[in-house]
Amino acid sequence: MIKLGNFLFRNRNGIFPLFYLILFIPSWEVFTNPITAMIIGFSVTLVGQLVRVITIGLVYIIRGGKDRRVYAEDLVTTGIFAHCRNPLYVGNILILVGLGIASNSFLFMAVFTPVFLFFWQAIVLAEENYLRNKFGEQYDEYCRRVNRWLINFNGIGKTLRSMHFKWKRVIIREYNSTYIWMTGALLIVMKHFYFHEDRFDFHKNLPVFISILVGLLILYFIARYLKKSGKLVSD
């Protein structure tokens, strides 16, 4: 499992985007009303994004590893990491699972969601193996206090009040992944409009969809420019 996790970690940038493509594979639908699927799904996705925003805004942890391998300079146990060992991954999972629900795809929910969760479990086990070897008893004690996946909300208000939230860091670190999932969400809406002509008027709303896609792209390039030019800087 650890070997698989290390492999997935090294290749996650090529593997996990495939799950976004799977959202658009034709499949049986779970909900008879696509609006129900979108309301539930996008709500879950927004919760996932909120978890990531709060986590990154309070304290940043190196996510990319080093030389495509699991790596950590320090053991981060503050901020949301004091309430969950993997809040960023929890956010990732909620975002994609939410999009899967919104897509109303039985194939994605029944087959690929379990695969997605299994992959993340393998990556986390590989990371835990690295952290345990590097930090020893300090990490074991942290694991005894904090759950791997479930967020402990006890005392979270105190955590939020005691730390300075950094919006600049959120924008710099999150603009790319946020653009990807929001574009995916809009394409899911467009898919439902196209295939449910009895409920929606796809052609009438197409200019609106295109405008939103262009708007998202513009915001993406603005955020990218601010980061690359150094006009928006954070730790």
C-alpha positions in Angstrom: 0.0 0.0 0.0 2.9 2.4 0.8 4.6 1.6 -2.5 1.3 2.3 -4.3 0.9 5.6 -2.3 4.4 6.7 -3.3 3.7 5.9 -7.0 0.4 7.8 -6.9 2.1 10.8 -5.1 4.8 11.0 -7.8 2.2 10.8 -10.6 -0.9 12.5 -9.1 -0.8 15.5 -11.4 -1.3 13.1 -14.3 -3.7 10.6 -12.7 -6.2 12.7 -10.7 -7.2 15.0 -13.6 -8.5 11.9 -15.3 -11.3 11.7 -12.7 -12.6 15.1 -14.0 -12.8 13.6 -17.4 -14.7 10.6 -16.1 -17.4 13.0 -14.8 -18.6 13.4 -18.5 -18.7 9.7 -19.5 -22.3 8.8 -20.3 -23.9 6.9 -17.4 -27.1 6.0 -15.8 -28.5 8.9 -13.6 -29.0 8.6 -9.8 -31.5 11.4 -9.3 -34.5 11.8 -11.5 -34.2 15.6 -11.2 -30.8 16.9 -12.2 -31.4 20.1 -10.2 -31.5 18.0 -7.0 -28.1 16.4 -8.0 -26.6 19.8 -8.7 -27.8 21.4 -5.4 -26.5 18.5 -3.3 -23.3 18.1 -5.3 -22.3 21.7 -5.5 -23.1 22.2 -1.8 -20.6 19.4 -1.0 -18.0 20.9 -3.3 -18.3 24.3 -1.7 -17.8 22.8 1.7 -14.7 21.1 0.4 -13.4 24.4 -1.0 -14.2 26.2 2.3 -12.1 23.6 4.2 -9.2 24.2 1.9 -9.5 28.0 2.1 -9.6 28.0 5.9 -6.7 25.5 6.1 -4.4 27.4 3.8 -5.4 30.8 5.1 -4.4 29.9 8.6 -1.2 27.9 8.0 0.4 26.6 4.8 2.0 23.2 4.4 4.2 22.1 1.5 1.9 20.0 -0.7 4.1 19.3 -3.7 6.8 17.2 -2.0 10.3 17.4 -3.2 11.6 15.9 -6.5 8.1 14.3 -6.9 8.5 12.5 -3.6 6.9 12.9 -0.2 8.7 15.5 1.8 8.3 17.7 4.8 10.6 20.2 6.5 8.5 20.5 9.6 5.6 18.7 11.3 2.7 21.1 11.0 0.2 20.7 13.9 -1.3 24.1 14.1 -4.4 25.7 12.5 -6.8 23.2 11.1 -4.0 20.6 11.3 -4.7 20.6 15.0 -8.2 19.3 14.2 -7.5 16.9 11.3 -4.3 15.5 10.0 -5.2 15.8 6.3 -7.7 18.7 5.9 -6.4 19.7 2.4 -7.0 16.1 1.2 -10.5 16.2 2.9 -11.2 19.3 0.9 -10.0 17.6 -2.3 -12.2 14.6 -1.7 -15.3 16.7 -0.9 -14.7 18.8 -4.1 -14.5 15.9 -6.5 -17.1 13.8 -4.7 -19.4 16.8 -4.8 -18.8 17.2 -8.6 -19.6 13.5 -9.0 -22.9 13.9 -7.3 -23.7 17.1 -9.3 -22.9 15.2 -12.5 -25.6 12.7 -11.5 -23.4 9.9 -12.8 -24.0 6.5 -11.3 -20.8 5.3 -12.9 -18.7 7.9 -11.1 -20.5 7.6 -7.7 -20.6 3.8 -7.6 -17.3 2.9 -9.3 -14.8 5.7 -9.5 -15.5 7.4 -6.1 -14.4 4.3 -4.2 -11.3 4.2 -6.5 -10.6 7.9 -5.8 -10.9 7.4 -2.0 -8.6 4.3 -2.2 -6.0 6.3 -4.0 -6.0 9.1 -1.4 -5.8 6.5 1.4 -2.7 5.0 -0.2 -1.1 8.4 -0.6 -1.8 9.3 3.0 -0.3 6.0 4.3 2.8 6.7 2.2 3.0 10.2 3.8 2.5 8.8 7.3 5.2 6.3 6.8 7.6 9.1 5.8 6.6 11.4 8.7 6.8 8.6 11.2 10.3 7.7 10.0 11.4 11.4 10.2 9.7 12.7 13.3 9.3 9.5 15.3 7.5 9.8 18.6 6.5 13.4 17.9 4.5 12.2 15.0 3.0 9.2 16.9 1.9 11.5 19.6 0.3 13.8 17.1 -1.6 10.8 15.5 -2.9 9.9 18.9 -4.4 13.4 19.4 -5.7 14.1 15.9 -7.8 12.0 13.5 -6.6 11.1 10.1 -9.7 12.1 8.2 -12.5 13.3 10.5 -12.4 17.0 11.5 -12.7 17.5 15.2 -14.7 20.8 15.6 -14.1 20.9 19.4 -12.1 24.1 20.0 -12.1 25.1 16.3 -13.5 28.5 17.1 -10.6 29.2 19.4 -8.2 28.2 16.7 -9.8 30.5 14.2 -9.7 33.5 16.6 -6.1 32.9 17.6 -4.6 33.0 14.2 -4.2 35.6 11.4 -6.0 34.6 8.2 -4.0 35.4 5.1 -6.2 36.0 2.0 -3.2 36.7 -0.2 -1.8 33.2 0.4 -5.2 31.7 -0.4 -5.3 33.4 -3.7 -1.8 32.5 -4.6 -2.0 28.9 -3.6 -5.6 28.2 -4.7 -6.3 30.1 -7.9 -5.3 27.2 -10.2 -7.2 24.4 -8.5 -10.2 26.6 -7.9 -10.3 27.6 -11.6 -10.2 23.9 -12.6 -13.1 22.7 -10.4 -15.3 25.8 -11.1 -14.8 25.3 -14.8 -15.7 21.6 -14.3 -18.8 22.6 -12.3 -20.0 24.9 -15.1 -19.4 22.2 -17.7 -21.5 19.9 -15.6 -24.3 22.4 -15.6 -24.0 22.8 -19.4 -24.2 19.0 -19.7 -27.4 18.9 -17.8 -28.9 21.7 -19.9 -27.9 20.0 -23.1 -29.2 16.5 -22.3 -32.4 17.6 -20.5 -34.1 19.8 -23.1 -37.4 19.0 -21.4 -36.3 21.1 -18.4 -33.8 23.6 -19.7 -33.1 25.7 -22.8 -29.5 25.1 -23.6 -29.2 27.3 -26.7 -30.9 30.2 -25.0 -28.4 30.0 -22.1 -25.3 29.3 -24.1 -24.2 32.9 -24.3 -24.4 33.1 -20.5 -22.3 29.9 -20.1 -19.7 31.2 -22.5 -19.5 34.5 -20.7 -19.0 32.8 -17.4 -16.3 30.6 -18.9 -14.5 33.6 -20.3 -14.9 35.4 -16.9 -13.4 32.5 -15.1 -10.5 32.4 -17.5 -9.9 36.2 -17.1 -9.8 35.8 -13.3 -7.4 32.9 -13.6 -5.0 34.9 -15.7 -5.3 37.9 -13.4 -4.4 35.8 -10.3 -1.6 34.1 -12.3 -0.2 37.5 -13.3 -0.3 38.9 -9.8 1.5 35.8 -8.5 4.2 35.6 -11.3 4.8 39.4 -11.3 5.3 39.5 -7.5 2.5 42.0 -7.1 0.8 39.6 -4.8 3.1 38.0 -2.3 2.6 35.8 0.8 4.7 33.3 2.7 
